[in-house]
Amino acid sequence: MSVKRASDYTFFENVFDVVRQIPRGRVTSYGMIASYLGSKQTSRMVGWAMNRAHDLHPPVPAHRVVNRNGLLTGKHHFSPPESMQLSLEEEGVNVIDDQIIDFKNHIWNPCEELL
């Protein structure tokens, strides 16, 4: 087990704060969150944060974070994996074969929305 630095925890908390602001029916990408937080190269760390977000309070809607192409690449970290798609569909986001349909119309970019 690797030990996380205090700065990693701060980064994760910043990610959680951004994700909590994504409106219902909208999605963002790991890279957009990373860019908003100052470094596009940290998109993988955003994914790690989402993997740890499932039991937090207040809740973190991790199902609203997808890859840059609108694919549900994080679904394997949900239990069951289908729950990511079901949560999105409950919010009006259509998904076929793990791909968000009309992805561009569902994008929420924190760099534009959180000025």
C-alpha positions as CSV (number, residue, x, y, z in Angstrom):
1,M,0.0,0.0,0.0
2,S,1.4,3.4,-1.0
3,V,1.3,6.3,1.4
4,K,-0.4,9.4,0.1
5,R,1.2,12.8,0.7
6,A,-0.8,15.5,2.4
7,S,-0.9,17.4,-0.9
8,D,-2.6,14.5,-2.5
9,Y,-5.4,14.7,0.0
10,T,-5.8,18.4,-0.6
11,F,-5.9,17.7,-4.3
12,F,-8.6,15.0,-3.8
13,E,-10.7,17.4,-1.7
14,N,-10.4,20.0,-4.4
15,V,-11.6,17.4,-7.0
16,F,-14.5,16.4,-4.8
17,D,-15.5,20.1,-4.4
18,V,-15.6,20.6,-8.2
19,V,-17.5,17.3,-8.8
20,R,-20.1,18.3,-6.2
21,Q,-20.9,21.3,-8.4
22,I,-21.7,19.4,-11.6
23,P,-25.4,19.9,-12.2
24,R,-27.8,16.9,-12.7
25,G,-27.9,15.8,-16.3
26,R,-24.5,17.2,-17.0
27,V,-21.0,15.6,-17.2
28,T,-17.4,16.6,-17.2
29,S,-14.1,14.9,-17.9
30,Y,-11.1,14.0,-15.8
31,G,-9.1,16.4,-17.9
32,M,-11.4,19.3,-17.6
33,I,-11.3,19.0,-13.8
34,A,-7.5,18.7,-13.9
35,S,-7.3,21.8,-16.1
36,Y,-9.6,23.7,-13.8
37,L,-7.3,22.8,-10.8
38,G,-4.3,24.0,-12.7
39,S,-2.7,21.0,-14.4
40,K,-4.0,19.0,-17.3
41,Q,-1.4,16.4,-16.5
42,T,-3.2,15.4,-13.3
43,S,-6.2,13.9,-15.0
44,R,-5.2,10.4,-13.9
45,M,-5.1,11.7,-10.3
46,V,-8.7,13.0,-10.8
47,G,-9.6,9.4,-11.7
48,W,-7.9,8.1,-8.5
49,A,-10.0,10.7,-6.5
50,M,-13.2,9.4,-8.2
51,N,-12.3,5.9,-7.2
52,R,-12.3,7.0,-3.6
53,A,-15.4,9.1,-3.7
54,H,-18.2,6.6,-3.4
55,D,-18.8,6.7,0.3
56,L,-18.1,10.3,1.1
57,H,-20.4,12.7,2.8
58,P,-21.6,15.0,1.4
59,P,-22.0,12.7,-1.6
60,V,-19.7,13.1,-4.6
61,P,-21.6,12.4,-7.9
62,A,-18.7,10.5,-9.4
63,H,-21.0,9.1,-12.1
64,R,-20.9,12.5,-13.8
65,V,-17.2,12.3,-14.5
66,V,-16.2,10.5,-17.8
67,N,-13.3,10.4,-20.2
68,R,-12.7,13.1,-22.8
69,N,-14.7,11.2,-25.4
70,G,-17.7,10.6,-23.2
71,L,-16.9,7.0,-22.4
72,L,-17.8,5.5,-19.0
73,T,-14.3,4.4,-18.3
74,G,-14.7,4.5,-14.5
75,K,-17.7,2.2,-14.4
76,H,-15.7,-0.7,-13.1
77,H,-15.3,1.2,-9.8
78,F,-19.0,1.3,-9.2
79,S,-20.9,-1.5,-7.6
80,P,-22.4,-2.9,-9.7
81,P,-20.6,-1.4,-12.7
82,E,-24.0,-0.8,-14.5
83,S,-24.9,1.7,-11.7
84,M,-22.9,4.5,-13.4
85,Q,-25.0,4.3,-16.5
86,L,-28.2,3.9,-14.6
87,S,-27.4,7.0,-12.5
88,L,-26.7,9.1,-15.6
89,E,-29.9,7.8,-17.3
90,E,-31.9,8.8,-14.3
91,E,-30.7,12.3,-14.9
92,G,-31.6,12.3,-18.6
93,V,-28.2,11.4,-20.0
94,N,-28.6,8.7,-22.7
95,V,-25.8,6.1,-22.8
96,I,-25.3,3.3,-25.4
97,D,-22.4,0.9,-25.2
98,D,-20.7,2.9,-22.4
99,Q,-20.8,6.0,-24.6
100,I,-22.8,9.2,-23.7
101,I,-25.1,10.0,-26.6
102,D,-25.0,13.7,-27.6
103,F,-22.0,14.2,-25.4
104,K,-21.3,17.8,-26.4
105,N,-24.7,18.9,-25.2
106,H,-24.1,17.4,-21.7
107,I,-20.6,18.8,-21.1
108,W,-20.1,21.0,-18.1
109,N,-16.7,22.6,-18.2
110,P,-15.6,23.9,-14.8
111,C,-13.2,26.3,-16.5
112,E,-16.2,28.1,-18.0
113,E,-18.9,27.4,-15.4
114,L,-16.9,28.2,-12.2
115,L,-15.5,31.7,-13.0
